[in-house]
Each structure stands twice: as structure tokens, then as C-alpha cells.
Amino acid sequence: MGSGAGERGRAERRPGLFLFLLPLFCPALGEQIRYRIPEEMPKGSVVGNLAKDLGFSVQELPTRKLRVSSEKPYFTVSAESGDLLVSSRLDREEICGKNPTCALEFEAVAENPLNFYHVNVEIEDINDHTPKFTQNSFELQISESAQPGTRFILEVAEDADIGLNSLQKYKLSLNPSFSLIIKEKQDGSKYPELALEKTLDREQQSYHRLVLTALDGGDPPLSGTTELRIQVTDANDNPPVFSQDVYRVSLPENVPPGTTVLQVSATDQDEGINSEITYSFYRTGQIFGLNSKSGEITTQKKLDFEEIKEYSMVVEARDGGGLVAQCTVEVNIQDENDNSPEVTFHSLLEMILENAVPGTLIALIKIHDQDSEENGEVNCRLEGEIPFKIISSSKNSYKLLTDGTLDREQTPEYNVTITAIDRGKPPLSSSISVILHISDVNDNAPVFHQASYFVSVAENNPPGASIAQVSASDPDLGLNGQVFYSIVASDLEPLALASYVSVSAQSGMVFAQRAFDYELLRAFELTLQARDHGLPSLSANVSLRVLVSDRNDNAPRVLYPALGPDGSALCDMVPRAAEPGYLVTKVVAVDADSGHNAWLSYHVLQASEPGLFSLGLRTGEVRTARALGDRDAARQRLLVAVRDGGQPPLSATATLHLVFADSLQEVLPDITDRPEPSDPQAELQFYLVVALALISVLFLLAVILAIALRLRRSFSPAAWSCFQPGLCVKSGPVVPPNYSEGTLPYSYNLCVAHTGKTEFNFLKCSEQLSSGQDMLCGDSSGALFPLCNSSESTSHPELQAPPNTDWRFSQAQRPGTSGSQNGDDTGTWPNNQFDTEMLQAMILASASEAADGSSTLGGGAGTMGLSARYGPQFTLQHVPDYRQNVYIPGSNATLTNAAGKRDGKAPAGGNGNKKKSGKKEKK
């Protein structure tokens, strides 16, 4: 019978379902999607095409991932067709109980973009429950004295269905003594009463059996039966009578167990035992208790409005004679705010991009409160100041959205606390916390730790050495925060940049690819870039200025005196009548270094006649220290060393040949016939070979002598005559004409015996020359200190030859500025005030003499007196310009040729980088 009713219910559902779903396809679509289905549909039954009702195409279903979000899995969505399917048993009575309407509300969630839709499925009742009595039979005692018309309340049947399918009527089997009366309660439920039609006679029939049938309104109707067993008892004239037929009371749900609900009261006009009344429940209950003597009803357990909202009980009053009276007690439970709201998250994003725009949906939130009316109305809020907001989307549904800009570098995660508060008195609340992680986006460019970098590198650095390191940081994560470095610009030539420097892409270390040369490159600037690996990548630039500092790696270079065209040193002529202090010549030297490394000093290493000439320590001017004596040689030779101020100092040497003569015709033959100067290096090698051979011979002689003494042979005195001192003729010291590399001189004495054998005596100079020794004498004459303890001075007379016509200086051989350098660098001034004042006086005196022609050289203007010494054809252009050798420490100015200015020639500039010479002469 139940099966047939279910089939008919499903058959009747289709037109009603179609009429209900028809508004869903209209343009004015409501916010909720509504369906109506009967209960007890089998699993997998189609409720409706949810995807189509939402406007989704079949092609969109894989990407939209349509699904159902509900507390209990009653429904599911087909991933292929988008149909809403039944996934579990739908028992209306279990889900909604006696509620007249039963609907399941849930959300359908779709992704890409994330959104949710409200769905309402109404469950229709089918006649699947028969009316049931609690007992198959029950006893009823009726006194034979009961008057016709007396009514007795019978047991009520229960039917879980509602509406027409619920209990509608009762039937009683035919009996002339009894009839059935159906009454209806205030809530609409019906109950039967048995009415006595005529007086019973226990003596005729003491026992009656009747069948009570309960019927519902289904099609076909379902029914349930019970048996009434009526026992006729002896007469008890007056039954108990309750003060009320129905007792109604309201009770809060939070009352504790033992609370008195009410007290029923019944009276009996009989006397004695027939008037003693006892109370009892018609049905034994577990929620309430009844005092059988007083009729007081109390609670035995805690009440819960959310489970049962109303209780209905039947109380019997029985007297001692067995007469019974009944009344109904209805207890209405009042709701109290005893349930806190429940907060649940749906579709929560695990990671949130930090560049998410305000209003981005983060999560769907459901709020549920079991209380009713105001106690079940809930408001939500967010705790703390966070860049999120919560808005209500529908009843008990909220959306969590972004409400500001996010920055993972400042806050990588947020602890979001959502608090739900109901409107009860007092209000109840609950909170739920969730941690939202912010995912990184490449929104931060690398930042260098300095605005710009400066580094100083000494020249001649080893290739491959690191000279600087730049560092940049990026607060992003992963590849977005990995920084690599590169060179993007430079003031060097693009093709030459790679040969100068390189940068490590990982560490930012800058390496020199070659040795820097201060004389070629003094400074350069690089633009370094730090770039991350993000998409798109971000970058930052910084400038690195590299200053190349000078080292003393260039020895001084002597510009004057220079060698002649044939490789011989030129001579300077000195008048025989020259007075002390007469300017003979000037040693002109330059140093490619700068600063203190180019501060030159001049020293005499060797002189043919010590004390005859003086040498300016800073100017290089050679002046006569005294007048020429009769015993002084006409040809003099000075070996001059030029040292710079570096540490260690480097030096160069120059040999000056000075000839005392009154006219140019006297000195030209002497210059022409002078033999070629020997190479000191070749002579030194020759001497070393001879010395080695001599040592070997002496060793052999010593061995032979030892053998001879051993054998005790006699020796001849004539054999040793070669070694007698009187037979040797000592020659004067022969000094090499030129010493390069700043070495000190050594002299060798040669002794030749008359027997033809040779003896070499190696003699060293008795006084060492200090590198920092001042060669000027302490007196005002400026005489030189003697270098060796020698009492003899050997002159070398030369044969006079015809004068050489090609002796003049070429323009390339003219000396430049002493210690000249770039105009950007300045020299180092002497350390004490006395030396400074002395040097300034010497510079001003030299400049004054050169400017006004009052030099001791004499002569007309523009010749500095040289035409009087060497002839009218010897003009100023053929000799060094001494004014160019005036170096003012602390300034880049030099004295220039006045005649050159008149001719419109600019003085030789010191700007620009000078190239090194091919050979560096280092000490």
C-alpha cells in the first residue's frame, strides 16, 4: 500500500514541478533557485539541471567546477551534465518532522570566478507512514452504573505524515452499547472518545471487545487498529471530576530538573474509598513526573526548545471505586538564548596575491544559530584593523572581501578573527580564526645599500683581483628576490670595457681584468645594474667611480744633457774667467709619476774635480763653486743622479762634460776628437770575467804552493820578483762615464809587472753615498764634499780635432718641465718652513734672471748670453730653456718663455695623461 502511494505521489509531482520551475526560465530570475520534489526519491534521481538554470553551458562545467556546499550531503552535482542529483535518503519526517513546509536550503559554488548561488529544494510529503497506536490493545473499566452519554478518552494513534496524508478519522466496530466521537485539539490534531449509548449490565455481559481503527487521508488511505477491552465493573456512582478539561502552561527551556510545572486537581463526591483519588499519566513519560497523591507535575530532565517545542500529556484521576476521569495538560516551551552562533568557512582561498584589488572575494561564510526569532538573528564583524571586510550576501551568509592594498613584505600573513553575535538577551557570540597567507608578487625592485660607490685602486694591480663589491637587496621571495649584477654603462669605450673590469653576477664583486696604469687612465665610472628574476623583472642602477692612484713605477728621465746624433755626450763650455756662482748648465729631468713620486732631487755621484762645481738640490742647476785654478784640468766630468720622492725612490744618472774655454773654436776640436766613452756595463762584465779567471789562477797557485811546501822543495827568489811592490805601476782611478739604474760607482786599479804578468787589485770607494745625502757644502760657496779619499786627480788630455758642425740641439731634444705632470695633479711641498722659503727664493731668483736677462751668462735679449759664449749663431733655440724647469710645489704653473709668448706660441701644457716610456728605469 505504501509503494502505491509513493508512485502516485511521484506521478503527481511532475506537473507541479514544471509549474514551479517555469519562473526560473523567465527573464526576471529570482535570487534563489527553487525545486520541489517528493520525499524518498532513490539515490541518483535528477532534481533539475542546475547548470542550465544558472546559465552555464556544458563546455563551462570543467572550468567552473560547480559543486554543492551544505552541512549534510543530500544532493550532488553531475560534473558532466550539471544535473542536481539526490545523493542520500530524503525522509521528510526525519528532516522536518511535523512542520507543514519542509525545504532544504544550500549553496551551489562555482569557481573561475568564485561565486555561490542559493538553492531551495522543497520536500513534498508522500503517504509513506500508516497510523499507529502505541499498544495493540488496552483495557478500559466502565462501571455498570455509568449513565448513558458518559464519555471515555481513548488512545490516540500517531501518523508521521502531514496534511491529507496525516491521521484524519477513527472508526469503531459496531456495538449497540458504544459509539465513537472524534474531537479536535487546538493544534488541529484529532483524538477519539468512547460514548456510552445505554446502561451496561455487568450481570448480562461483563466484558466487551471493540476494534478501534485510525485512518489517514492518503490515496489510498492507510490505517492502523487497536483492540478495546472493556470490563464492566460494579457501580461507583460518582466518578472524579477535574477542575479543567485542558491545562495549558508555558515553561522556559532553561529551567532546571525538578521545577514544578503545574498541579492538576480532581474531586469525587463519593465517600470513603470511592473518593480517594490517585493521579497518573495515561502514558508513562520520561520528561515530566507526576505526584500520584497531590497531582503536581515536575520536570525530570532538561528541556530543549530546539528539540521539542510543545508537550501534550493526558492525566488520569482514579477513585477508589475504579472510576476514572481524564484531562489534558499542554506545556509550551519558550525559547531562551542558550545557543551560540556557529561560523563555518566555505571555499576559502589558500593563498592571496599581494596585488589583489580591493573587493576580491576571499571566502564564503555560513552562520547558523539554533535559537529562534531574535535569539537566532546574527550579526558578524571582523576583529582588529585588517585590510579585509565582511558583507552580508543573504540570510545567514556572508562574504569575506579584501578592503585595502596588501603588502607581503610588511605583513606576510593575517590572522583573521570573525565574531558572530546574536540579538538575544543577553547576546551570545562565537569566534573563529583563520590564517590568510599572502603570496609574493614581484613588486619591489632591488635596492643598493649605498647611493653611489667610490673605490681607489693603486696602479699596477694584479689582473683578476677584486677592487670593489656592490650589494643590493630585494625583499621579495624566491626568484623575485634573487639579484644578479651586470655592467650596463661606462665612460670607457664599449669594446675596451671588458678588458678593464668585470662583475660577478651572483656576488656583485668587481674584478680588474688588467693592471691599471695611472699615467694612461686616472679614473673611470661604471654604471652597475641589479636585476631580480621576477616576471617582469625589476632593476636598479648605481654608479661606481674607480680612482686609480699613482705608484712610483716610473724612474726619472733625463731630458738634458742628451746624447748627440752619433751617441756621444755633448759638452758645455765654461768661460775660464767664470766667477763663483756662475750658471754653467742645468740638468733637466721629468718623471711620468705625479705628486711626491715626481718630486725630483739632484745629487752629484762623481766629479773629476770635487769642490769645483755645485749642484742645486731641487733645480738641477750646475754652478761654479770657485774660480778655475791653474792646476785644474780644462775638461771636467760630473756624474749626476736624479732621484724622485717615491718609496722606494727611483733614479736616473746623467754625465756632464764641461770644458773650460774662452771661445767656441777652442772647444770644438776637443769635442770632435774625444774617444767614444766605454760602456760601463761591458767593462763591468769584462772585469768580472777577469776577476773570476784570476781567482781560479790564485786557487791553482795556492794548491801548487801547498804541494810544494809539502814536498819541501826549495824555491827560487827570482820566481817571486813579479810580485814585488816596486815593479807595479798603478794607474789612476778610471770612472765609467755613465751609471744607469742609480748604481754607485766602483773603481778598479790595474797593476802591470815588468815580467809580463798581470795583477788586479779591486778597490772600493772609501765613503758610501747615502741616497738622501745633500751634496752641497755647508758654506756659502756651495762647494761639493769629496766622495773618496783621493789626493790625486787624473786628467785625460785629448787631441784637438776640427769642430763638428752638426752639434746643435734638435727641437725634440730640448728639455721639458722637471717633474712635469698633468695639470690636475700638484707637487708636494717640502716638509719644513725653512726649506719652503729657501726653495721659493731660489725659484724667484731663477725666474727673475731668466726674465730680465741679468743672468751671468750675459748676452743680448732672447739668448741668455749664450751667443757671447759660443758665437753669434748659437741662439736660445739651440739650448734648453731653463725657465721651463722651474717647478712650483703646490701649483701647476711653470715659467714660460717670454720670447715664445711674443711669437704666439703657447707654453707646453701639462694636461692629459702621459704615456710611459718603453723602458722603466727602476732603482
Secondary structure, 3 states (H helix, E strand, C coil): CHHHHHHHHHHHHHHHHHHHHHHHHCCCCCCEEEEEEECCCCCCCEEEEHHHHCCCCHHHHHHHCCEEECCCCCEEECCCCCEEEECCCCCHHHHHCCCCCCEEEEEEEECCCCEEEEEEEEEECCCCCCCECCCCEEEEEEECCCCCCCEEECCCCECCCCHHHCEEEEEECCCCCEEEEEEECCCCCEEEEEEECCCCCCCCCCEEEEEEEEEECCCCCCEEEEEEEEEEECCCCCCCEECCCEEEEEEECCCCCCCEEEECCEECCCCHHHHCCEEEECCCCCCEEECCCCCEEEECCCCCCCCCCEEEEEEEEECCCCCEEEEEEEEEEECCCCCCCEEEEECCCCEEECCCCCCCEEEEEEEECCCCHHHHCEEEEECCCCCEEEEEEECCEEEEEECCCCCCCCCCEEEEEEEEEECCCCCCEEEEEEEEEEECCCCCCCEECCCEEEEEEECCCCCCCEEEECCEECCCCHHHHCEEEEEEEECCCHHHHHHHEEECCCCCEEEECCCCCCCCCCEEEEEEEEEECCCCCCEEEEEEEEEEECCCCCCCEEEECCECCCCCECEEEECCCCCCCCEEEECEEECCCCHHHHCCEEEEEEECCCCCEEECCCCCEEEECCCCCCCCCCEEEEEEEEECCCCCCCEEEEEEEEEECCCHHHHHHHHHCCCCCCCHHHHHHHHHHHHHHHHHHHHHHHHHHHHHHHHCCCCCHHHHHHHCHHHCEECCCCCCCCCCCCCCCCEEEEEECCCCCEEEEEECCCCCCCCCCCCECCCCCCCECCCCCCCCCCCCCCCCCCCCCCCCCCHHHCCCCCCCCCCCCCCCCCCCHHHHHHHHHHHHHHHHHHHHCCCCCCCCCCCCCHHHHHCCCCCHHHCCCHHHHCCCCCCCCCCCCHHHHHCCCCCCCCCCCCCCCCCCCCC
